[in-house]
Amino acid sequence: MKETLQPVRTGKDAPSRQYEYLILSLQPGEPAPLAYQRLREHAEYGKWELERSRLYFGGSRKYWLRRKVMRVERTLDIY
């Protein structure tokens, strides 16, 4: 199983993205219950939600998970 986290750029010139994405890829020979367990763990502990799942010809699968990007602003001014 392969997990890929797509980074979110920050800064002035970065586009305003509301979500970050995690892609889980499952090869045809790997057991599906293992993928379901990983999906449950990410959802419960990492606050990820399943956006899309796809079954490809040949038996490989891909799962796209997303979660909101939290933008934190400084509340205290330190001089």
LUMGU-251985 format. One record per residue: residue in one letter; chain; x, y, z negated of N, C-alpha, C, O, CB in turn. Coordinates in steps of 0.05 Angstrom, whole numbers, always signed. Glycine has a CB too. Layout:
<sites>
<site residuo="A" cadena="A" n_xx="X" n_yy="Y" n_zz="Z" ca_xx="X" ca_yy="Y" ca_zz="Z" c_xx="X" c_yy="Y" c_zz="Z" o_xx="X" o_yy="Y" o_zz="Z" cb_xx="X" cb_yy="Y" cb_zz="Z"/>
...
</sites>
This chain:
<sites>
<site residuo="M" cadena="A" n_xx="+17" n_yy="-23" n_zz="+0" ca_xx="+0" ca_yy="+0" ca_zz="+0" c_xx="+18" c_yy="+25" c_zz="+0" o_xx="+38" o_yy="+26" o_zz="-14" cb_xx="-19" cb_yy="+0" cb_zz="-24"/>
<site residuo="K" cadena="A" n_xx="+11" n_yy="+44" n_zz="+16" ca_xx="+26" ca_yy="+68" ca_zz="+18" c_xx="+9" c_yy="+92" c_zz="+10" o_xx="-14" o_yy="+94" o_zz="+18" cb_xx="+37" cb_yy="+72" cb_zz="+47"/>
<site residuo="E" cadena="A" n_xx="+20" n_yy="+109" n_zz="-7" ca_xx="+6" ca_yy="+133" ca_zz="-16" c_xx="+21" c_yy="+158" c_zz="-6" o_xx="+45" o_yy="+159" o_zz="-9" cb_xx="+3" cb_yy="+134" cb_zz="-47"/>
<site residuo="T" cadena="A" n_xx="+6" n_yy="+176" n_zz="+6" ca_xx="+18" ca_yy="+200" ca_zz="+17" c_xx="+3" c_yy="+224" c_zz="+6" o_xx="-21" o_yy="+227" o_zz="+10" cb_xx="+18" cb_yy="+200" cb_zz="+48"/>
<site residuo="L" cadena="A" n_xx="+17" n_yy="+242" n_zz="-8" ca_xx="+5" ca_yy="+267" ca_zz="-18" c_xx="+12" c_yy="+289" c_zz="+1" o_xx="+36" o_yy="+295" o_zz="+5" cb_xx="+15" cb_yy="+273" cb_zz="-47"/>
<site residuo="Q" cadena="A" n_xx="-8" n_yy="+303" n_zz="+12" ca_xx="-3" ca_yy="+325" ca_zz="+30" c_xx="+1" c_yy="+350" c_zz="+13" o_xx="-17" o_yy="+358" o_zz="-2" cb_xx="-26" cb_yy="+329" cb_zz="+50"/>
<site residuo="P" cadena="A" n_xx="+24" n_yy="+363" n_zz="+14" ca_xx="+30" ca_yy="+385" ca_zz="-3" c_xx="+13" c_yy="+410" c_zz="+4" o_xx="+5" o_yy="+414" o_zz="+27" cb_xx="+59" cb_yy="+393" cb_zz="-1"/>
<site residuo="V" cadena="A" n_xx="+8" n_yy="+426" n_zz="-16" ca_xx="-7" ca_yy="+451" ca_zz="-13" c_xx="+13" c_yy="+473" c_zz="-15" o_xx="+27" o_yy="+476" o_zz="-36" cb_xx="-30" cb_yy="+454" cb_zz="-34"/>
<site residuo="R" cadena="A" n_xx="+15" n_yy="+490" n_zz="+6" ca_xx="+34" ca_yy="+512" ca_zz="+5" c_xx="+21" c_yy="+534" c_zz="-12" o_xx="-3" o_yy="+539" o_zz="-12" cb_xx="+40" cb_yy="+523" cb_zz="+34"/>
<site residuo="T" cadena="A" n_xx="+38" n_yy="+548" n_zz="-27" ca_xx="+29" ca_yy="+571" ca_zz="-43" c_xx="+45" c_yy="+595" c_zz="-35" o_xx="+67" o_yy="+593" o_zz="-23" cb_xx="+32" cb_yy="+564" cb_zz="-73"/>
<site residuo="G" cadena="A" n_xx="+35" n_yy="+618" n_zz="-43" ca_xx="+49" ca_yy="+643" ca_zz="-37" c_xx="+31" c_yy="+662" c_zz="-21" o_xx="+8" o_yy="+656" o_zz="-16" cb_xx="+75" cb_yy="+638" cb_zz="-22"/>
<site residuo="K" cadena="A" n_xx="+43" n_yy="+684" n_zz="-13" ca_xx="+27" ca_yy="+704" ca_zz="+2" c_xx="+18" c_yy="+695" c_zz="+29" o_xx="-5" o_yy="+699" o_zz="+37" cb_xx="+44" cb_yy="+729" cb_zz="+5"/>
<site residuo="D" cadena="A" n_xx="+36" n_yy="+682" n_zz="+44" ca_xx="+31" ca_yy="+675" ca_zz="+71" c_xx="+16" c_yy="+648" c_zz="+74" o_xx="+9" o_yy="+640" o_zz="+96" cb_xx="+56" cb_yy="+674" cb_zz="+87"/>
<site residuo="A" cadena="A" n_xx="+11" n_yy="+634" n_zz="+52" ca_xx="-1" ca_yy="+608" ca_zz="+53" c_xx="-31" c_yy="+611" c_zz="+59" o_xx="-44" o_yy="+630" o_zz="+49" cb_xx="+3" cb_yy="+592" cb_zz="+27"/>
<site residuo="P" cadena="A" n_xx="-43" n_yy="+593" n_zz="+74" ca_xx="-71" ca_yy="+594" ca_zz="+79" c_xx="-86" c_yy="+587" c_zz="+53" o_xx="-76" o_yy="+572" o_zz="+36" cb_xx="-80" cb_yy="+574" cb_zz="+101"/>
<site residuo="S" cadena="A" n_xx="-110" n_yy="+597" n_zz="+50" ca_xx="-126" ca_yy="+592" ca_zz="+26" c_xx="-139" c_yy="+565" c_zz="+28" o_xx="-159" o_yy="+561" o_zz="+41" cb_xx="-147" cb_yy="+614" cb_zz="+23"/>
<site residuo="R" cadena="A" n_xx="-126" n_yy="+545" n_zz="+15" ca_xx="-137" ca_yy="+518" ca_zz="+16" c_xx="-150" c_yy="+513" c_zz="-11" o_xx="-140" o_yy="+520" o_zz="-32" cb_xx="-114" cb_yy="+497" cb_zz="+21"/>
<site residuo="Q" cadena="A" n_xx="-173" n_yy="+500" n_zz="-9" ca_xx="-188" ca_yy="+495" ca_zz="-34" c_xx="-183" c_yy="+466" c_zz="-44" o_xx="-189" o_yy="+460" o_zz="-67" cb_xx="-217" cb_yy="+499" cb_zz="-29"/>
<site residuo="Y" cadena="A" n_xx="-173" n_yy="+449" n_zz="-27" ca_xx="-169" ca_yy="+421" ca_zz="-35" c_xx="-140" c_yy="+412" c_zz="-27" o_xx="-128" o_yy="+421" o_zz="-8" cb_xx="-189" cb_yy="+403" cb_zz="-21"/>
<site residuo="E" cadena="A" n_xx="-130" n_yy="+392" n_zz="-43" ca_xx="-106" ca_yy="+378" ca_zz="-36" c_xx="-114" c_yy="+349" c_zz="-30" o_xx="-134" o_yy="+340" o_zz="-42" cb_xx="-84" cb_yy="+380" cb_zz="-58"/>
<site residuo="Y" cadena="A" n_xx="-100" n_yy="+336" n_zz="-13" ca_xx="-108" ca_yy="+309" ca_zz="-4" c_xx="-87" c_yy="+288" c_zz="-10" o_xx="-63" o_yy="+293" o_zz="-9" cb_xx="-113" cb_yy="+310" cb_zz="+26"/>
<site residuo="L" cadena="A" n_xx="-97" n_yy="+264" n_zz="-17" ca_xx="-81" ca_yy="+241" ca_zz="-21" c_xx="-91" c_yy="+219" c_zz="-2" o_xx="-115" o_yy="+213" o_zz="-2" cb_xx="-82" cb_yy="+231" cb_zz="-51"/>
<site residuo="I" cadena="A" n_xx="-73" n_yy="+207" n_zz="+13" ca_xx="-81" ca_yy="+187" ca_zz="+33" c_xx="-70" c_yy="+160" c_zz="+24" o_xx="-45" o_yy="+157" o_zz="+20" cb_xx="-71" cb_yy="+194" cb_zz="+61"/>
<site residuo="L" cadena="A" n_xx="-87" n_yy="+140" n_zz="+21" ca_xx="-79" ca_yy="+113" ca_zz="+14" c_xx="-82" c_yy="+96" c_zz="+39" o_xx="-104" o_yy="+96" o_zz="+51" cb_xx="-96" cb_yy="+101" cb_zz="-9"/>
<site residuo="S" cadena="A" n_xx="-61" n_yy="+83" n_zz="+47" ca_xx="-61" ca_yy="+66" ca_zz="+71" c_xx="-58" c_yy="+37" c_zz="+62" o_xx="-40" o_yy="+31" o_zz="+46" cb_xx="-38" cb_yy="+73" cb_zz="+91"/>
<site residuo="L" cadena="A" n_xx="-74" n_yy="+19" n_zz="+72" ca_xx="-74" ca_yy="-9" ca_zz="+65" c_xx="-70" c_yy="-25" c_zz="+90" o_xx="-84" o_yy="-23" o_zz="+110" cb_xx="-100" cb_yy="-17" cb_zz="+51"/>
<site residuo="Q" cadena="A" n_xx="-49" n_yy="-43" n_zz="+90" ca_xx="-43" ca_yy="-60" ca_zz="+113" c_xx="-62" c_yy="-84" c_zz="+113" o_xx="-74" o_yy="-90" o_zz="+93" cb_xx="-13" cb_yy="-69" cb_zz="+111"/>
<site residuo="P" cadena="A" n_xx="-65" n_yy="-97" n_zz="+136" ca_xx="-84" ca_yy="-119" ca_zz="+139" c_xx="-80" c_yy="-142" c_zz="+119" o_xx="-99" o_yy="-154" o_zz="+111" cb_xx="-83" cb_yy="-129" cb_zz="+166"/>
<site residuo="G" cadena="A" n_xx="-55" n_yy="-148" n_zz="+112" ca_xx="-50" ca_yy="-171" ca_zz="+94" c_xx="-54" c_yy="-165" c_zz="+65" o_xx="-54" o_yy="-184" o_zz="+49" cb_xx="-23" cb_yy="-181" cb_zz="+99"/>
<site residuo="E" cadena="A" n_xx="-57" n_yy="-140" n_zz="+57" ca_xx="-59" ca_yy="-133" ca_zz="+29" c_xx="-88" c_yy="-137" c_zz="+19" o_xx="-107" o_yy="-132" o_zz="+34" cb_xx="-50" cb_yy="-104" cb_zz="+24"/>
<site residuo="P" cadena="A" n_xx="-91" n_yy="-145" n_zz="-7" ca_xx="-118" ca_yy="-150" ca_zz="-17" c_xx="-134" c_yy="-124" c_zz="-21" o_xx="-123" o_yy="-105" o_zz="-32" cb_xx="-116" cb_yy="-166" cb_zz="-43"/>
<site residuo="A" cadena="A" n_xx="-159" n_yy="-124" n_zz="-13" ca_xx="-176" ca_yy="-101" ca_zz="-16" c_xx="-182" c_yy="-94" c_zz="-46" o_xx="-183" o_yy="-70" o_zz="-52" cb_xx="-202" cb_yy="-105" cb_zz="-2"/>
<site residuo="P" cadena="A" n_xx="-185" n_yy="-114" n_zz="-64" ca_xx="-190" ca_yy="-107" ca_zz="-92" c_xx="-168" c_yy="-90" c_zz="-104" o_xx="-173" o_yy="-74" o_zz="-122" cb_xx="-194" cb_yy="-131" cb_zz="-108"/>
<site residuo="L" cadena="A" n_xx="-143" n_yy="-94" n_zz="-95" ca_xx="-121" ca_yy="-77" ca_zz="-105" c_xx="-125" c_yy="-48" c_zz="-97" o_xx="-120" o_yy="-30" o_zz="-113" cb_xx="-94" cb_yy="-88" cb_zz="-93"/>
<site residuo="A" cadena="A" n_xx="-134" n_yy="-43" n_zz="-73" ca_xx="-139" ca_yy="-16" ca_zz="-64" c_xx="-162" c_yy="-4" c_zz="-80" o_xx="-161" o_yy="+20" o_zz="-87" cb_xx="-146" cb_yy="-15" cb_zz="-33"/>
<site residuo="Y" cadena="A" n_xx="-183" n_yy="-19" n_zz="-85" ca_xx="-206" ca_yy="-9" ca_zz="-100" c_xx="-198" c_yy="-1" c_zz="-128" o_xx="-207" o_yy="+18" o_zz="-139" cb_xx="-229" cb_yy="-30" cb_zz="-101"/>
<site residuo="Q" cadena="A" n_xx="-180" n_yy="-18" n_zz="-140" ca_xx="-170" ca_yy="-12" ca_zz="-167" c_xx="-154" c_yy="+15" c_zz="-166" o_xx="-157" o_yy="+31" o_zz="-184" cb_xx="-152" cb_yy="-35" cb_zz="-177"/>
<site residuo="R" cadena="A" n_xx="-137" n_yy="+19" n_zz="-146" ca_xx="-122" ca_yy="+44" ca_zz="-144" c_xx="-140" c_yy="+68" c_zz="-140" o_xx="-135" o_yy="+89" o_zz="-152" cb_xx="-102" cb_yy="+42" cb_zz="-121"/>
<site residuo="L" cadena="A" n_xx="-161" n_yy="+64" n_zz="-124" ca_xx="-180" ca_yy="+86" ca_zz="-120" c_xx="-194" c_yy="+93" c_zz="-146" o_xx="-197" o_yy="+117" o_zz="-152" cb_xx="-201" cb_yy="+78" cb_zz="-98"/>
<site residuo="R" cadena="A" n_xx="-202" n_yy="+73" n_zz="-161" ca_xx="-215" ca_yy="+79" ca_zz="-187" c_xx="-197" c_yy="+93" c_zz="-206" o_xx="-205" o_yy="+112" o_zz="-220" cb_xx="-225" cb_yy="+53" cb_zz="-200"/>
<site residuo="E" cadena="A" n_xx="-171" n_yy="+85" n_zz="-207" ca_xx="-152" ca_yy="+98" ca_zz="-225" c_xx="-147" c_yy="+127" c_zz="-217" o_xx="-147" o_yy="+144" o_zz="-235" cb_xx="-125" cb_yy="+83" cb_zz="-225"/>
<site residuo="H" cadena="A" n_xx="-145" n_yy="+132" n_zz="-192" ca_xx="-141" ca_yy="+160" ca_zz="-183" c_xx="-165" c_yy="+177" c_zz="-189" o_xx="-163" o_yy="+200" o_zz="-197" cb_xx="-135" cb_yy="+161" cb_zz="-152"/>
<site residuo="A" cadena="A" n_xx="-189" n_yy="+166" n_zz="-185" ca_xx="-213" ca_yy="+181" ca_zz="-191" c_xx="-217" c_yy="+186" c_zz="-220" o_xx="-224" o_yy="+209" o_zz="-228" cb_xx="-238" cb_yy="+165" cb_zz="-180"/>
<site residuo="E" cadena="A" n_xx="-211" n_yy="+167" n_zz="-237" ca_xx="-215" ca_yy="+170" ca_zz="-266" c_xx="-194" c_yy="+188" c_zz="-279" o_xx="-201" o_yy="+206" o_zz="-294" cb_xx="-216" cb_yy="+144" cb_zz="-279"/>
<site residuo="Y" cadena="A" n_xx="-169" n_yy="+183" n_zz="-273" ca_xx="-148" ca_yy="+197" ca_zz="-287" c_xx="-137" c_yy="+221" c_zz="-272" o_xx="-127" o_yy="+240" o_zz="-285" cb_xx="-125" cb_yy="+178" cb_zz="-293"/>
<site residuo="G" cadena="A" n_xx="-139" n_yy="+222" n_zz="-246" ca_xx="-127" ca_yy="+244" ca_zz="-231" c_xx="-148" c_yy="+263" c_zz="-220" o_xx="-141" o_yy="+283" o_zz="-207" cb_xx="-112" cb_yy="+233" cb_zz="-209"/>
<site residuo="K" cadena="A" n_xx="-174" n_yy="+258" n_zz="-226" ca_xx="-196" ca_yy="+276" ca_zz="-217" c_xx="-198" c_yy="+277" c_zz="-187" o_xx="-206" o_yy="+297" o_zz="-176" cb_xx="-192" cb_yy="+304" cb_zz="-228"/>
<site residuo="W" cadena="A" n_xx="-191" n_yy="+255" n_zz="-173" ca_xx="-193" ca_yy="+254" ca_zz="-144" c_xx="-221" c_yy="+244" c_zz="-137" o_xx="-233" o_yy="+229" o_zz="-152" cb_xx="-171" cb_yy="+236" cb_zz="-132"/>
<site residuo="E" cadena="A" n_xx="-231" n_yy="+252" n_zz="-114" ca_xx="-257" ca_yy="+241" ca_zz="-104" c_xx="-252" c_yy="+230" c_zz="-76" o_xx="-236" o_yy="+241" o_zz="-60" cb_xx="-279" cb_yy="+263" cb_zz="-104"/>
<site residuo="L" cadena="A" n_xx="-267" n_yy="+209" n_zz="-69" ca_xx="-264" ca_yy="+197" ca_zz="-43" c_xx="-278" c_yy="+214" c_zz="-22" o_xx="-302" o_yy="+219" o_zz="-24" cb_xx="-275" cb_yy="+168" cb_zz="-43"/>
<site residuo="E" cadena="A" n_xx="-263" n_yy="+223" n_zz="-2" ca_xx="-276" ca_yy="+239" ca_zz="+19" c_xx="-282" c_yy="+222" c_zz="+43" o_xx="-304" o_yy="+225" o_zz="+55" cb_xx="-257" cb_yy="+262" cb_zz="+27"/>
<site residuo="R" cadena="A" n_xx="-265" n_yy="+204" n_zz="+51" ca_xx="-268" ca_yy="+188" ca_zz="+75" c_xx="-254" c_yy="+162" c_zz="+73" o_xx="-233" o_yy="+160" o_zz="+61" cb_xx="-258" cb_yy="+204" cb_zz="+100"/>
<site residuo="S" cadena="A" n_xx="-266" n_yy="+141" n_zz="+84" ca_xx="-252" ca_yy="+115" ca_zz="+87" c_xx="-256" c_yy="+106" c_zz="+115" o_xx="-276" o_yy="+110" o_zz="+128" cb_xx="-263" cb_yy="+94" cb_zz="+66"/>
<site residuo="R" cadena="A" n_xx="-235" n_yy="+92" n_zz="+125" ca_xx="-237" ca_yy="+83" ca_zz="+153" c_xx="-224" c_yy="+55" c_zz="+155" o_xx="-203" o_yy="+50" o_zz="+144" cb_xx="-222" cb_yy="+103" cb_zz="+172"/>
<site residuo="L" cadena="A" n_xx="-238" n_yy="+38" n_zz="+170" ca_xx="-228" ca_yy="+11" ca_zz="+176" c_xx="-220" c_yy="+11" c_zz="+205" o_xx="-237" o_yy="+17" o_zz="+222" cb_xx="-250" cb_yy="-11" cb_zz="+169"/>
<site residuo="Y" cadena="A" n_xx="-195" n_yy="+4" n_zz="+210" ca_xx="-185" ca_yy="+4" ca_zz="+237" c_xx="-185" c_yy="-24" c_zz="+249" o_xx="-187" o_yy="-44" o_zz="+235" cb_xx="-156" cb_yy="+15" cb_zz="+238"/>
<site residuo="F" cadena="A" n_xx="-183" n_yy="-25" n_zz="+276" ca_xx="-181" ca_yy="-51" ca_zz="+289" c_xx="-156" c_yy="-65" c_zz="+279" o_xx="-135" o_yy="-52" o_zz="+275" cb_xx="-180" cb_yy="-48" cb_zz="+320"/>
<site residuo="G" cadena="A" n_xx="-157" n_yy="-90" n_zz="+274" ca_xx="-134" ca_yy="-104" ca_zz="+263" c_xx="-135" c_yy="-108" c_zz="+233" o_xx="-120" o_yy="-124" o_zz="+222" cb_xx="-109" cb_yy="-90" cb_zz="+271"/>
<site residuo="G" cadena="A" n_xx="-153" n_yy="-93" n_zz="+220" ca_xx="-157" ca_yy="-97" ca_zz="+191" c_xx="-144" c_yy="-77" c_zz="+173" o_xx="-148" o_yy="-79" o_zz="+149" cb_xx="-147" cb_yy="-123" cb_zz="+184"/>
<site residuo="S" cadena="A" n_xx="-129" n_yy="-58" n_zz="+183" ca_xx="-117" ca_yy="-38" ca_zz="+165" c_xx="-138" c_yy="-18" c_zz="+157" o_xx="-158" o_yy="-13" o_zz="+171" cb_xx="-93" cb_yy="-23" cb_zz="+179"/>
<site residuo="R" cadena="A" n_xx="-134" n_yy="-6" n_zz="+134" ca_xx="-153" ca_yy="+13" ca_zz="+123" c_xx="-139" c_yy="+38" c_zz="+114" o_xx="-115" o_yy="+37" o_zz="+107" cb_xx="-169" cb_yy="+0" cb_zz="+99"/>
<site residuo="K" cadena="A" n_xx="-153" n_yy="+60" n_zz="+114" ca_xx="-143" ca_yy="+86" ca_zz="+103" c_xx="-165" c_yy="+98" c_zz="+86" o_xx="-188" o_yy="+98" o_zz="+94" cb_xx="-134" cb_yy="+105" cb_zz="+126"/>
<site residuo="Y" cadena="A" n_xx="-156" n_yy="+110" n_zz="+64" ca_xx="-175" ca_yy="+124" ca_zz="+46" c_xx="-164" c_yy="+152" c_zz="+41" o_xx="-140" o_yy="+155" o_zz="+35" cb_xx="-178" cb_yy="+108" cb_zz="+19"/>
<site residuo="W" cadena="A" n_xx="-181" n_yy="+172" n_zz="+45" ca_xx="-173" ca_yy="+200" ca_zz="+40" c_xx="-187" c_yy="+208" c_zz="+14" o_xx="-211" o_yy="+207" o_zz="+11" cb_xx="-182" cb_yy="+218" cb_zz="+64"/>
<site residuo="L" cadena="A" n_xx="-171" n_yy="+218" n_zz="-5" ca_xx="-180" ca_yy="+228" ca_zz="-31" c_xx="-174" c_yy="+258" c_zz="-32" o_xx="-154" o_yy="+267" o_zz="-20" cb_xx="-168" cb_yy="+213" cb_zz="-55"/>
<site residuo="R" cadena="A" n_xx="-191" n_yy="+273" n_zz="-45" ca_xx="-186" ca_yy="+301" ca_zz="-47" c_xx="-193" c_yy="+310" c_zz="-75" o_xx="-208" o_yy="+298" o_zz="-90" cb_xx="-203" cb_yy="+317" cb_zz="-27"/>
<site residuo="R" cadena="A" n_xx="-180" n_yy="+333" n_zz="-83" ca_xx="-187" ca_yy="+346" ca_zz="-108" c_xx="-183" c_yy="+376" c_zz="-105" o_xx="-167" o_yy="+384" o_zz="-88" cb_xx="-170" cb_yy="+335" cb_zz="-132"/>
<site residuo="K" cadena="A" n_xx="-197" n_yy="+391" n_zz="-120" ca_xx="-195" ca_yy="+420" ca_zz="-118" c_xx="-168" c_yy="+430" c_zz="-128" o_xx="-157" o_yy="+419" o_zz="-147" cb_xx="-217" cb_yy="+434" cb_zz="-134"/>
<site residuo="V" cadena="A" n_xx="-158" n_yy="+450" n_zz="-114" ca_xx="-133" ca_yy="+463" ca_zz="-122" c_xx="-140" c_yy="+484" c_zz="-143" o_xx="-156" o_yy="+501" o_zz="-138" cb_xx="-118" cb_yy="+475" cb_zz="-98"/>
<site residuo="M" cadena="A" n_xx="-128" n_yy="+482" n_zz="-166" ca_xx="-133" ca_yy="+502" ca_zz="-187" c_xx="-113" c_yy="+525" c_zz="-185" o_xx="-89" o_yy="+521" o_zz="-187" cb_xx="-131" cb_yy="+488" cb_zz="-215"/>
<site residuo="R" cadena="A" n_xx="-124" n_yy="+548" n_zz="-179" ca_xx="-107" ca_yy="+572" ca_zz="-178" c_xx="-108" c_yy="+586" c_zz="-205" o_xx="-130" o_yy="+594" o_zz="-215" cb_xx="-117" cb_yy="+592" cb_zz="-155"/>
<site residuo="V" cadena="A" n_xx="-85" n_yy="+589" n_zz="-218" ca_xx="-84" ca_yy="+601" ca_zz="-244" c_xx="-71" c_yy="+628" c_zz="-242" o_xx="-49" o_yy="+631" o_zz="-230" cb_xx="-68" cb_yy="+583" cb_zz="-264"/>
<site residuo="E" cadena="A" n_xx="-84" n_yy="+648" n_zz="-253" ca_xx="-73" ca_yy="+675" ca_zz="-253" c_xx="-63" c_yy="+682" c_zz="-281" o_xx="-74" o_yy="+674" o_zz="-301" cb_xx="-94" cb_yy="+696" cb_zz="-244"/>
<site residuo="R" cadena="A" n_xx="-41" n_yy="+697" n_zz="-282" ca_xx="-30" ca_yy="+705" ca_zz="-307" c_xx="-50" c_yy="+725" c_zz="-321" o_xx="-60" o_yy="+743" o_zz="-309" cb_xx="-2" cb_yy="+719" cb_zz="-303"/>
<site residuo="T" cadena="A" n_xx="-54" n_yy="+720" n_zz="-347" ca_xx="-72" ca_yy="+738" ca_zz="-362" c_xx="-57" c_yy="+757" c_zz="-380" o_xx="-68" o_yy="+778" o_zz="-388" cb_xx="-91" cb_yy="+721" cb_zz="-379"/>
<site residuo="L" cadena="A" n_xx="-32" n_yy="+751" n_zz="-386" ca_xx="-16" ca_yy="+769" ca_zz="-403" c_xx="+5" c_yy="+783" c_zz="-387" o_xx="+18" o_yy="+771" o_zz="-369" cb_xx="-3" cb_yy="+753" cb_zz="-426"/>
<site residuo="D" cadena="A" n_xx="+10" n_yy="+808" n_zz="-392" ca_xx="+31" ca_yy="+823" ca_zz="-379" c_xx="+55" c_yy="+824" c_zz="-399" o_xx="+52" o_yy="+834" o_zz="-421" cb_xx="+22" cb_yy="+851" cb_zz="-371"/>
<site residuo="I" cadena="A" n_xx="+77" n_yy="+813" n_zz="-390" ca_xx="+101" ca_yy="+813" ca_zz="-407" c_xx="+120" c_yy="+834" c_zz="-396" o_xx="+128" o_yy="+833" o_zz="-372" cb_xx="+114" cb_yy="+784" cb_zz="-408"/>
<site residuo="Y" cadena="A" n_xx="+128" n_yy="+852" n_zz="-413" ca_xx="+146" ca_yy="+873" ca_zz="-404" c_xx="+174" c_yy="+868" c_zz="-413" o_xx="+192" o_yy="+884" o_zz="-407" cb_xx="+137" cb_yy="+900" cb_zz="-415"/>
</sites>
